[in-house]
Amino acid sequence: KAHALDAMVLLTNCDKITPGMLMAAARLNIPAIMVSGGPMDTGCFRGRPACYTDLMEMEASVAKGLMSEQELEAFAHTADPGAGSCAMLGTANTMNIMAEALGMNPTDGAMIPSHFGARVALARQAGHLIMDLFARQILPRDIMTMAAFENALAVDMAIGGSTNTTLHLPAIAREAGLELPWDKFTEAAERTPHLVLLKPAGKHFARDFYDAGGVPALMNELLKHERVHPECLTVTGRTMGENIAGREIADSEVIHPFESPLHQKGGLTILHGNLAPDGAVVKSAAVAPEMMTHTGPARVFDKEEPALAAILGGRVQAGDVVVIRYEGPKGGPGMREMLMPTSAIIGMGLGKSVALVTDGRFSGATQGACVGHVTPEAYLCGPLALVQEGDLITVDIPAGLVTLHVSDSVLAERRARWTLPEATRLPAGSLLERYRRNVGPATRGAVLE
């Protein structure tokens, strides 16, 4: 009867573990509290602050002959100096912030650095809180309401969070008996300005965000402008409004005031168009101004590995649009993240001249004009499967469009001739083949249906 839990303390820290545990909490609906491990401290290499994303981008410097392998090895020893989630706004920190905004992580639970004594104190506090939640029978679905998800979306837009939130938040909501369509992300982006820009696109690190006031200060700033619901219940046993009362921004260079945002609209943008009829997503907060609208010829790759080899080999040129397909929920299968190709584009100096479009997803460490989660995916013969080398593609983020400049009649002819690449095939009856049959689209959280 080891499974017959009365309540749960969920210990987490990295990308998929946090949303997976929140899904379990919502599904089981027994008293639960999340305790994350916190971000690691900022690294340093030759006097320059650094983190994981810098390390990934430096691999391209080796390929270009700008850095030796020995220097890269030295960088690897200092970029990630200790325990904790990566010291940037990747998916790990984004999802821990989402947990706090939902009310499932205690106040400051997302951003207290991993090595702080306050992190140990928080863990000890969680032991008392879970007993209180059990005694009062405050359940996850009492906390993770639609209003709480709207709070999370507002915070997501204000920080310019990982594009993976468009997968994880709908998946968590579904387990709580709620629907969170991508339209809700667009509505939140229209209402909520972008206030925080951390690495990889910015210069500030996770520690800087915490020192500036962290999630409570950000949410209190949003509350002053009626962008969050203060009445939402949290795992502290108090409301969100009570948790964040009096928390003010300590550094307006890190957390911008509502009246002077980095961008007027939130940091994620949902795109549509003939290349993504059901939608796609881009972290617009991390796109250089000159790449907010980009048209270029398609460089087409069926899977991640040949795309990475082409980028590092210098065969992708300024102006191109890299297309990586058959990496969606069914095509992967499993929707791999395209961290290496996106990092290689930045490392090769192409971040302000090359766009990337994929039915796969990205690491939160991604920056640049990278459009992911293209739906329908190529495996289902979505338009991405019909793109040919040299076709012109336009990514227009302000207009919310990703367009393939090929006529409908030509696409119909290509569709009639289309077959699945051999590389996508799996043994019949295998576990991955069963997963492929049952997994849903990215727009609904890529959950099993």
Secondary structure, DSSP 8 states (H G I E B T S, - for coil): -TT--S-EEEEE-STTHHHHHHHHHHHH-S-EEEEE--B---EEETTEEE-HHHHHHHHHHHHTTSS-HHHHHHHHHHHS-SSSB-SSSSHHHHHHHHHHHHTSS-TTTTTS-TTSHHHHHHHHHHHHHHHHHHHHT--HHHHS-HHHHHHHHHHHHHHT--TTHHHHHHHHHHHTT----HHHHHHHHHHS-B-B-BTTTSSB-HHHHHHTTHHHHHHHHHHHTT-S-TT-B-TTSSBHHHHHTT---S-TTTB--TTS-SBSS-S-EEEBSTT-TTEEEE-GGGS-GGGSEEEEEEEEEESHHHHHHHHHTT-S-TT-EEEEES-STTTTTS--B-HHHHHHHHHTT-TTT-EEEESSB--TT--SSEEEEEES-GGGT-GGGG--TT-EEEEETTTTEEEE-S-HHHHHHHHHH----GGG---TT-HHHHHHHHB--GGGTS-B-
